[in-house]
Amino acid sequence: MNRKTTITTLLLLIVAVSLSYGQLTGIGEPNAEEIGVDTAQQNLREISVTKFEDAGFWYSTMPRDQGVTTLRRLPGGPLDKEPLVGEQEVGITEVDQYVLGMKVQYYKRGLNTFSLYPVRPLPVEGITKTLSVWVVGRNMKHVLKLVIEDFFGNRAELTMGTLNFSGWRKLTVAVPPSVKQRDFHYNDRMGIKVIGFIIETDPLEAFGTYYIYFDDMRAWTDLFAQESRDPDDMADVW
């Protein structure tokens, strides 16, 4: 191996490690405009998926031999969160003063997992580029994963990052092109659904009681194909 080949290999390795580190730590957000560009035009908008205002809309699960979970609605929220421009333009004044808290009580230390699900999947309009959520991770090395489902029922787990930070942080993940969000034969069949979250714990820190909080899940989505659909087109829903 010559000197030029060695330098090229080292540069590629550094780039790969940097991308992996950024995904796990939440450093650097993916650019929605550069993800999955497969059409000549885009109409990107940031939309709200859920504000976690209603604790009754969510439920948590955990294997019975690992521990128990409790959900509660609590007042509060991240001070750095900015209002959605689109909501202000159309005059939406939805109440946004609560967060969803989850308390986990471990029975024993180990490779534990626990999950958070809505009572029904949360649909996201258009072709989703990125998904983000505000989280309080309590500086633990647990890994937060997002579970989504495409229009055809195929599920995927997307790693949002490691929860090794204090206070609120917005975690963002890109939806890879491998997730099929559209069938070009049917203009009314597009988009994904948010199924829930899975937290995989670090065995060295999975003991005692753990608290995690969620607020304001948003998506950057391309609505061009949806808004350009013919108004007299038939809907295949019968």
PASEBA-1860 file (N, C-alpha, C; in nm, 3 decimals):
! residues 238
1> MNRKTTIT> 0.085/-0.120/0.000/0.000/0.000/0.000/0.089/0.125/0.000 ~ 0.069/0.214/-0.098/0.152/0.332/-0.107/0.104/0.441/-0.012 ~ 0.179/0.551/-0.007/0.149/0.660/0.087/0.015/0.726/0.057 ~ -0.014/0.748/-0.073/-0.139/0.813/-0.111/-0.260/0.730/-0.071 ~ -0.253/0.599/-0.094/-0.364/0.511/-0.058/-0.384/0.508/0.093 ~ -0.275/0.508/0.169/-0.284/0.507/0.315/-0.352/0.633/0.367 ~ -0.315/0.749/0.313/-0.376/0.875/0.357/-0.525/0.878/0.323 ~ -0.561/0.831/0.204/-0.703/0.828/0.164/-0.783/0.739/0.257
9> TLLLLIVA> -0.729/0.622/0.290/-0.798/0.529/0.380/-0.819/0.590/0.518 ~ -0.716/0.658/0.569/-0.727/0.722/0.701/-0.832/0.832/0.700 ~ -0.840/0.911/0.593/-0.940/1.018/0.585/-1.081/0.961/0.584 ~ -1.103/0.854/0.507/-1.234/0.790/0.504/-1.272/0.735/0.640 ~ -1.176/0.678/0.712/-1.203/0.623/0.844/-1.240/0.733/0.941 ~ -1.171/0.848/0.933/-1.202/0.961/1.022/-1.342/1.013/0.997 ~ -1.383/1.024/0.870/-1.517/1.071/0.836/-1.623/0.976/0.890 ~ -1.602/0.844/0.873/-1.699/0.746/0.920/-1.714/0.750/1.071
17> VSLSYGQL> -1.602/0.762/1.143/-1.608/0.769/1.289/-1.678/0.897/1.334 ~ -1.655/1.008/1.266/-1.717/1.135/1.302/-1.867/1.129/1.284 ~ -1.914/1.068/1.173/-2.058/1.056/1.150/-2.123/0.969/1.255 ~ -2.060/0.857/1.290/-2.116/0.769/1.393/-2.121/0.837/1.527 ~ -2.015/0.911/1.563/-2.012/0.981/1.691/-2.120/1.088/1.697 ~ -2.138/1.159/1.587/-2.240/1.263/1.585/-2.379/1.207/1.601 ~ -2.406/1.090/1.541/-2.537/1.028/1.554/-2.564/0.982/1.695 ~ -2.465/0.928/1.763/-2.485/0.876/1.897/-2.493/0.986/2.002
25> TGIGEPNA> -2.423/1.096/1.981/-2.419/1.202/2.081/-2.515/1.313/2.053 ~ -2.574/1.316/1.934/-2.668/1.421/1.901/-2.600/1.548/1.855 ~ -2.467/1.547/1.832/-2.393/1.664/1.789/-2.411/1.681/1.638 ~ -2.461/1.797/1.598/-2.480/1.822/1.456/-2.609/1.763/1.406 ~ -2.700/1.849/1.358/-2.828/1.801/1.309/-2.821/1.777/1.160 ~ -2.887/1.673/1.109/-2.889/1.649/0.965/-2.967/1.758/0.893 ~ -2.925/1.790/0.771/-2.989/1.893/0.691/-3.102/1.831/0.611 ~ -3.226/1.875/0.638/-3.343/1.816/0.572/-3.341/1.838/0.422
33> EEIGVDTA> -3.283/1.948/0.376/-3.283/1.979/0.233/-3.195/1.885/0.153 ~ -3.103/1.814/0.219/-3.008/1.729/0.148/-3.040/1.580/0.164 ~ -3.149/1.547/0.228/-3.182/1.407/0.256/-3.287/1.356/0.159 ~ -3.255/1.247/0.090/-3.353/1.180/0.005/-3.414/1.268/-0.101 ~ -3.333/1.351/-0.168/-3.386/1.438/-0.273/-3.408/1.353/-0.399 ~ -3.535/1.319/-0.428/-3.566/1.236/-0.543/-3.667/1.302/-0.635 ~ -3.697/1.430/-0.614/-3.787/1.503/-0.700/-3.724/1.636/-0.738 ~ -3.771/1.693/-0.850/-3.713/1.818/-0.899/-3.748/1.935/-0.807
41> QQNLREIS> -3.861/1.928/-0.739/-3.904/2.036/-0.652/-3.936/1.981/-0.513 ~ -3.916/2.066/-0.413/-3.950/2.030/-0.276/-4.025/2.145/-0.209 ~ -4.111/2.109/-0.118/-4.182/2.207/-0.037/-4.164/2.166/0.109 ~ -4.048/2.201/0.165/-4.015/2.156/0.299/-4.082/2.244/0.403 ~ -4.139/2.179/0.503/-4.200/2.250/0.615/-4.171/2.175/0.745 ~ -4.158/2.250/0.851/-4.146/2.189/0.983/-4.284/2.184/1.045 ~ -4.327/2.064/1.082/-4.460/2.046/1.137/-4.451/1.978/1.274 ~ -4.555/1.995/1.352/-4.561/1.933/1.483/-4.621/1.794/1.473
49> VTKFEDAG> -4.557/1.697/1.536/-4.609/1.560/1.540/-4.688/1.538/1.668 ~ -4.631/1.577/1.782/-4.700/1.572/1.911/-4.627/1.662/2.008 ~ -4.703/1.722/2.099/-4.645/1.807/2.203/-4.643/1.737/2.340 ~ -4.685/1.610/2.344/-4.684/1.531/2.468/-4.767/1.599/2.578 ~ -4.878/1.661/2.541/-4.960/1.730/2.640/-5.052/1.636/2.718 ~ -5.088/1.524/2.660/-5.185/1.433/2.720/-5.117/1.302/2.758 ~ -5.095/1.283/2.888/-5.030/1.159/2.933/-5.118/1.037/2.908 ~ -5.250/1.057/2.901/-5.339/0.944/2.877/-5.330/0.888/2.737
57> FWYSTMPR> -5.266/0.961/2.647/-5.250/0.915/2.509/-5.130/0.821/2.494 ~ -5.050/0.807/2.601/-4.928/0.728/2.596/-4.932/0.615/2.698 ~ -4.858/0.510/2.669/-4.839/0.402/2.766/-4.696/0.351/2.754 ~ -4.646/0.296/2.862/-4.508/0.247/2.866/-4.506/0.098/2.895 ~ -4.402/0.032/2.849/-4.386/-0.112/2.869/-4.244/-0.142/2.913 ~ -4.230/-0.253/2.987/-4.099/-0.301/3.031/-4.115/-0.447/3.070 ~ -4.020/-0.533/3.036/-4.031/-0.674/3.077/-4.052/-0.685/3.228 ~ -4.141/-0.774/3.270/-4.180/-0.784/3.410/-4.066/-0.821/3.503
65> DQGVTTLR> -3.966/-0.891/3.451/-3.856/-0.932/3.536/-3.746/-0.826/3.543 ~ -3.765/-0.712/3.473/-3.664/-0.607/3.472/-3.700/-0.485/3.555 ~ -3.830/-0.454/3.565/-3.870/-0.338/3.642/-4.009/-0.292/3.606 ~ -4.047/-0.174/3.657/-4.178/-0.117/3.631/-4.161/0.029/3.587 ~ -4.257/0.078/3.511/-4.253/0.215/3.462/-4.381/0.289/3.501 ~ -4.369/0.419/3.516/-4.483/0.505/3.549/-4.476/0.630/3.462 ~ -4.591/0.673/3.409/-4.599/0.794/3.328/-4.675/0.902/3.404 ~ -4.634/1.028/3.381/-4.704/1.140/3.445/-4.686/1.266/3.360
73> RLPGGPLD> -4.793/1.345/3.354/-4.786/1.476/3.289/-4.740/1.579/3.391 ~ -4.638/1.657/3.352/-4.580/1.755/3.443/-4.568/1.890/3.373 ~ -4.587/2.000/3.444/-4.568/2.132/3.383/-4.421/2.161/3.358 ~ -4.393/2.230/3.249/-4.254/2.264/3.217/-4.227/2.252/3.069 ~ -4.099/2.260/3.033/-4.058/2.250/2.893/-3.924/2.317/2.872 ~ -3.859/2.289/2.761/-3.728/2.349/2.731/-3.740/2.497/2.697 ~ -3.656/2.579/2.758/-3.659/2.722/2.732/-3.607/2.756/2.593 ~ -3.523/2.669/2.536/-3.465/2.696/2.404/-3.558/2.657/2.289
81> KEPLVGEQ> -3.672/2.600/2.319/-3.765/2.559/2.213/-3.828/2.682/2.148 ~ -3.826/2.684/2.015/-3.882/2.796/1.940/-4.018/2.758/1.884 ~ -4.113/2.853/1.878/-4.245/2.823/1.823/-4.238/2.794/1.674 ~ -4.332/2.714/1.625/-4.338/2.684/1.484/-4.389/2.805/1.407 ~ -4.318/2.841/1.301/-4.358/2.957/1.222/-4.494/2.933/1.157 ~ -4.517/2.814/1.107/-4.643/2.784/1.041/-4.763/2.798/1.133 ~ -4.747/2.757/1.259/-4.857/2.768/1.354/-4.891/2.913/1.383 ~ -4.791/2.997/1.390/-4.816/3.139/1.415/-4.886/3.204/1.297
89> EVGITEVD> -4.852/3.163/1.176/-4.912/3.223/1.057/-5.061/3.195/1.048 ~ -5.103/3.074/1.083/-5.245/3.038/1.071/-5.321/3.058/1.201 ~ -5.255/3.106/1.304/-5.322/3.138/1.428/-5.351/3.021/1.520 ~ -5.273/2.913/1.511/-5.291/2.799/1.601/-5.238/2.835/1.740 ~ -5.322/2.819/1.839/-5.284/2.854/1.976/-5.302/2.734/2.068 ~ -5.258/2.619/2.023/-5.268/2.497/2.105/-5.187/2.512/2.233 ~ -5.246/2.467/2.343/-5.178/2.476/2.472/-5.052/2.391/2.470 ~ -4.942/2.449/2.516/-4.815/2.378/2.519/-4.744/2.414/2.649
97> QYVLGMKV> -4.791/2.353/2.757/-4.735/2.387/2.888/-4.696/2.265/2.970 ~ -4.710/2.145/2.912/-4.678/2.023/2.985/-4.575/1.940/2.911 ~ -4.511/1.850/2.984/-4.420/1.750/2.927/-4.464/1.613/2.978 ~ -4.412/1.510/2.914/-4.442/1.373/2.957/-4.321/1.316/3.029 ~ -4.341/1.277/3.154/-4.234/1.217/3.233/-4.252/1.068/3.250 ~ -4.142/0.996/3.247/-4.144/0.852/3.269/-4.047/0.818/3.383 ~ -4.097/0.744/3.480/-4.013/0.696/3.591/-3.994/0.546/3.574 ~ -3.868/0.503/3.578/-3.834/0.361/3.563/-3.770/0.313/3.693
105> QYYKRGLN> -3.825/0.207/3.750/-3.771/0.147/3.872/-3.720/0.007/3.839 ~ -3.587/-0.006/3.838/-3.525/-0.132/3.800/-3.532/-0.233/3.914 ~ -3.551/-0.359/3.879/-3.541/-0.467/3.976/-3.396/-0.511/3.996 ~ -3.319/-0.504/3.889/-3.181/-0.550/3.894/-3.102/-0.482/3.783 ~ -2.974/-0.481/3.800/-2.885/-0.426/3.698/-2.873/-0.525/3.581 ~ -2.869/-0.471/3.459/-2.855/-0.559/3.344/-2.884/-0.487/3.214 ~ -2.891/-0.563/3.106/-2.924/-0.508/2.974/-3.075/-0.491/2.963 ~ -3.126/-0.390/3.031/-3.269/-0.368/3.037/-3.315/-0.279/2.922
113> TFSLYPVR> -3.442/-0.291/2.888/-3.505/-0.205/2.788/-3.643/-0.166/2.836 ~ -3.684/-0.046/2.800/-3.822/-0.004/2.825/-3.867/0.083/2.709 ~ -3.999/0.095/2.691/-4.052/0.157/2.570/-4.164/0.254/2.604 ~ -4.189/0.345/2.510/-4.296/0.443/2.521/-4.373/0.443/2.390 ~ -4.506/0.423/2.397/-4.587/0.415/2.277/-4.712/0.502/2.289 ~ -4.756/0.562/2.178/-4.889/0.625/2.177/-4.996/0.517/2.162 ~ -5.119/0.548/2.202/-5.226/0.448/2.193/-5.258/0.415/2.048 ~ -5.227/0.503/1.958/-5.236/0.474/1.814/-5.121/0.545/1.744
121> PLPVEGIT> -5.073/0.491/1.634/-4.958/0.551/1.565/-4.984/0.696/1.526 ~ -4.877/0.775/1.522/-4.885/0.916/1.487/-4.845/0.934/1.342 ~ -4.939/0.968/1.252/-4.903/0.985/1.111/-4.829/1.116/1.087 ~ -4.738/1.114/0.992/-4.663/1.234/0.951/-4.691/1.257/0.804 ~ -4.739/1.374/0.770/-4.775/1.403/0.631/-4.650/1.416/0.544 ~ -4.669/1.392/0.413/-4.563/1.414/0.317/-4.451/1.312/0.327 ~ -4.335/1.348/0.272/-4.216/1.264/0.275/-4.125/1.319/0.384 ~ -4.114/1.247/0.493/-4.040/1.295/0.610/-3.890/1.287/0.587
129> KTLSVWVV> -3.822/1.398/0.618/-3.676/1.404/0.605/-3.608/1.380/0.740 ~ -3.651/1.452/0.842/-3.594/1.437/0.976/-3.704/1.440/1.080 ~ -3.675/1.379/1.195/-3.764/1.381/1.311/-3.682/1.423/1.432 ~ -3.741/1.507/1.516/-3.669/1.555/1.635/-3.761/1.552/1.755 ~ -3.701/1.542/1.873/-3.776/1.543/1.998/-3.687/1.600/2.106 ~ -3.746/1.677/2.198/-3.674/1.730/2.313/-3.677/1.627/2.424 ~ -3.560/1.601/2.485/-3.549/1.496/2.587/-3.462/1.545/2.702 ~ -3.497/1.504/2.823/-3.409/1.515/2.939/-3.353/1.376/2.965
137> GRNMKHVL> -3.222/1.361/2.948/-3.163/1.227/2.955/-3.100/1.191/3.087 ~ -3.082/1.290/3.179/-3.023/1.268/3.310/-2.881/1.210/3.302 ~ -2.812/1.242/3.195/-2.669/1.210/3.182/-2.640/1.060/3.200 ~ -2.723/0.978/3.139/-2.703/0.834/3.141/-2.660/0.786/3.002 ~ -2.590/0.673/2.997/-2.541/0.621/2.869/-2.644/0.531/2.801 ~ -2.770/0.555/2.828/-2.874/0.480/2.761/-2.891/0.532/2.618 ~ -2.942/0.449/2.529/-2.959/0.485/2.388/-3.108/0.495/2.356 ~ -3.147/0.608/2.296/-3.286/0.631/2.258/-3.305/0.596/2.111
145> KLVIEDFF> -3.403/0.511/2.083/-3.435/0.472/1.946/-3.580/0.508/1.915 ~ -3.602/0.550/1.791/-3.735/0.584/1.743/-3.784/0.474/1.651 ~ -3.907/0.428/1.673/-3.966/0.323/1.589/-4.068/0.388/1.496 ~ -4.048/0.368/1.364/-4.140/0.422/1.266/-4.192/0.309/1.177 ~ -4.298/0.341/1.104/-4.358/0.244/1.013/-4.392/0.315/0.883 ~ -4.356/0.255/0.769/-4.391/0.318/0.641/-4.535/0.283/0.606 ~ -4.580/0.336/0.491/-4.720/0.320/0.454/-4.758/0.175/0.429 ~ -4.658/0.091/0.404/-4.684/-0.049/0.369/-4.665/-0.142/0.488
153> GNRAELTM> -4.649/-0.085/0.608/-4.642/-0.165/0.729/-4.504/-0.213/0.768 ~ -4.401/-0.171/0.699/-4.265/-0.211/0.733/-4.210/-0.120/0.842 ~ -4.156/-0.180/0.947/-4.107/-0.102/1.060/-3.955/-0.088/1.055 ~ -3.908/0.021/1.115/-3.764/0.048/1.122/-3.734/0.117/1.254 ~ -3.615/0.088/1.309/-3.568/0.153/1.431/-3.456/0.250/1.394 ~ -3.472/0.376/1.434/-3.373/0.479/1.406/-3.310/0.525/1.537 ~ -3.178/0.519/1.546/-3.108/0.561/1.667/-3.103/0.712/1.673 ~ -3.163/0.771/1.777/-3.165/0.916/1.792/-3.042/0.967/1.866
161> GTLNFSGW> -2.986/0.887/1.956/-2.865/0.929/2.024/-2.855/0.871/2.164 ~ -2.744/0.899/2.228/-2.720/0.857/2.366/-2.767/0.966/2.462 ~ -2.822/0.925/2.575/-2.882/1.019/2.670/-2.781/1.067/2.774 ~ -2.656/1.079/2.736/-2.551/1.121/2.829/-2.535/1.273/2.830 ~ -2.641/1.343/2.867/-2.639/1.488/2.878/-2.734/1.531/2.989 ~ -2.710/1.649/3.043/-2.793/1.702/3.150/-2.889/1.806/3.093 ~ -3.006/1.816/3.151/-3.105/1.913/3.105/-3.167/1.873/2.973 ~ -3.237/1.970/2.911/-3.306/1.944/2.785/-3.208/1.947/2.668
169> RKLTVAVP> -3.230/1.857/2.573/-3.156/1.859/2.447/-3.248/1.808/2.337 ~ -3.239/1.873/2.220/-3.317/1.826/2.105/-3.236/1.722/2.028 ~ -3.290/1.602/2.019/-3.227/1.495/1.943/-3.296/1.483/1.807 ~ -3.216/1.475/1.702/-3.269/1.471/1.566/-3.212/1.352/1.491 ~ -3.297/1.287/1.413/-3.253/1.173/1.333/-3.308/1.188/1.192 ~ -3.228/1.148/1.094/-3.271/1.151/0.954/-3.340/1.019/0.919 ~ -3.443/1.029/0.836/-3.510/0.909/0.786/-3.435/0.863/0.661 ~ -3.374/0.746/0.664/-3.291/0.702/0.551/-3.374/0.671/0.428
177> PSVKQRDF> -3.315/0.682/0.309/-3.387/0.649/0.186/-3.435/0.504/0.180 ~ -3.378/0.418/0.261/-3.420/0.278/0.261/-3.562/0.261/0.315 ~ -3.612/0.361/0.388/-3.750/0.357/0.435/-3.839/0.404/0.321 ~ -3.920/0.317/0.268/-4.004/0.349/0.153/-4.124/0.431/0.199 ~ -4.127/0.557/0.158/-4.233/0.647/0.202/-4.336/0.677/0.093 ~ -4.312/0.627/-0.028/-4.405/0.662/-0.136/-4.406/0.554/-0.242 ~ -4.525/0.528/-0.295/-4.542/0.443/-0.412/-4.588/0.532/-0.526 ~ -4.509/0.543/-0.631/-4.539/0.636/-0.739/-4.665/0.597/-0.817
185> HYNDRMGI> -4.716/0.478/-0.795/-4.841/0.440/-0.859/-4.962/0.503/-0.789 ~ -4.946/0.541/-0.663/-5.058/0.594/-0.585/-5.014/0.721/-0.514 ~ -5.068/0.835/-0.557/-5.029/0.963/-0.498/-5.083/0.983/-0.358 ~ -5.181/0.903/-0.318/-5.236/0.919/-0.184/-5.170/0.827/-0.082 ~ -5.071/0.750/-0.126/-5.002/0.658/-0.036/-4.860/0.707/-0.014 ~ -4.841/0.781/0.091/-4.707/0.832/0.121/-4.699/0.865/0.269 ~ -4.576/0.879/0.316/-4.556/0.918/0.455/-4.524/0.801/0.546 ~ -4.500/0.835/0.672/-4.468/0.735/0.775/-4.556/0.757/0.895
193> KVIGFIIE> -4.547/0.663/0.989/-4.615/0.675/1.117/-4.513/0.654/1.228 ~ -4.524/0.733/1.332/-4.439/0.715/1.450/-4.505/0.612/1.541 ~ -4.434/0.503/1.565/-4.487/0.395/1.648/-4.453/0.415/1.795 ~ -4.334/0.470/1.825/-4.297/0.493/1.964/-4.147/0.501/1.982 ~ -4.104/0.488/2.107/-3.962/0.497/2.143/-3.919/0.372/2.219 ~ -3.795/0.334/2.199/-3.732/0.226/2.275/-3.605/0.280/2.338 ~ -3.586/0.256/2.467/-3.464/0.297/2.536/-3.387/0.172/2.577 ~ -3.265/0.160/2.524/-3.177/0.049/2.559/-3.078/0.100/2.663
201> TDPLEAFG> -3.075/0.037/2.779/-2.996/0.088/2.891/-2.852/0.038/2.889 ~ -2.767/0.117/2.948/-2.630/0.075/2.975/-2.633/-0.010/3.103 ~ -2.582/-0.133/3.101/-2.594/-0.220/3.219/-2.527/-0.164/3.344 ~ -2.425/-0.079/3.328/-2.357/-0.023/3.444/-2.438/0.088/3.510 ~ -2.538/0.142/3.439/-2.617/0.253/3.493/-2.765/0.219/3.504 ~ -2.800/0.094/3.483/-2.940/0.051/3.491/-2.970/-0.005/3.629 ~ -2.980/0.083/3.728/-3.012/0.040/3.864/-3.085/0.155/3.934 ~ -3.155/0.120/4.042/-3.226/0.222/4.118/-3.347/0.275/4.043
209> TYYIYFDD> -3.363/0.407/4.041/-3.475/0.474/3.976/-3.421/0.571/3.871 ~ -3.484/0.571/3.755/-3.440/0.656/3.645/-3.558/0.740/3.596 ~ -3.531/0.867/3.565/-3.635/0.957/3.514/-3.594/1.008/3.376 ~ -3.691/1.015/3.286/-3.670/1.070/3.153/-3.795/1.149/3.114 ~ -3.774/1.261/3.041/-3.885/1.349/3.005/-3.882/1.376/2.855 ~ -4.003/1.390/2.796/-4.018/1.413/2.653/-4.105/1.537/2.629 ~ -4.071/1.610/2.521/-4.154/1.725/2.484/-4.134/1.755/2.335 ~ -4.240/1.797/2.271/-4.242/1.859/2.138/-4.166/1.781/2.031
217> MRAWTDLF> -4.233/1.685/1.974/-4.176/1.610/1.862/-4.216/1.677/1.731 ~ -4.117/1.703/1.644/-4.142/1.771/1.517/-4.080/1.695/1.401 ~ -4.123/1.730/1.281/-4.070/1.667/1.161/-4.049/1.772/1.053 ~ -3.940/1.759/0.979/-3.921/1.833/0.855/-3.968/1.741/0.744 ~ -4.068/1.785/0.668/-4.130/1.699/0.569/-4.151/1.773/0.438 ~ -4.147/1.699/0.328/-4.168/1.753/0.195/-4.313/1.731/0.155 ~ -4.390/1.840/0.141/-4.532/1.832/0.110/-4.562/1.859/-0.036 ~ -4.460/1.866/-0.121/-4.483/1.903/-0.261/-4.575/1.803/-0.331
225> AQESRDPD> -4.545/1.674/-0.321/-4.625/1.573/-0.392/-4.768/1.570/-0.341 ~ -4.786/1.592/-0.213/-4.920/1.589/-0.156/-5.003/1.709/-0.200 ~ -4.942/1.827/-0.202/-5.016/1.948/-0.236/-5.036/1.963/-0.386 ~ -4.954/1.895/-0.467/-4.969/1.904/-0.613/-5.061/1.796/-0.670 ~ -5.121/1.717/-0.583/-5.212/1.612/-0.629/-5.338/1.674/-0.688 ~ -5.389/1.616/-0.796/-5.510/1.667/-0.860/-5.628/1.662/-0.764 ~ -5.705/1.770/-0.753/-5.818/1.772/-0.658/-5.928/1.673/-0.693 ~ -5.937/1.633/-0.822/-6.043/1.540/-0.862/-5.995/1.395/-0.864
233> DMADVW> -5.874/1.368/-0.815/-5.821/1.232/-0.812/-5.899/1.150/-0.710 ~ -5.920/1.023/-0.743/-5.995/0.934/-0.655/-5.906/0.883/-0.543 ~ -5.965/0.858/-0.427/-5.893/0.805/-0.312/-5.920/0.656/-0.298 ~ -5.813/0.578/-0.293/-5.827/0.432/-0.282/-5.842/0.393/-0.136 ~ -5.958/0.422/-0.079/-5.980/0.393/0.063/-6.103/0.308/0.086 ~ -6.159/0.246/-0.020/-6.282/0.168/-0.003/-6.250/0.018/-0.008
END
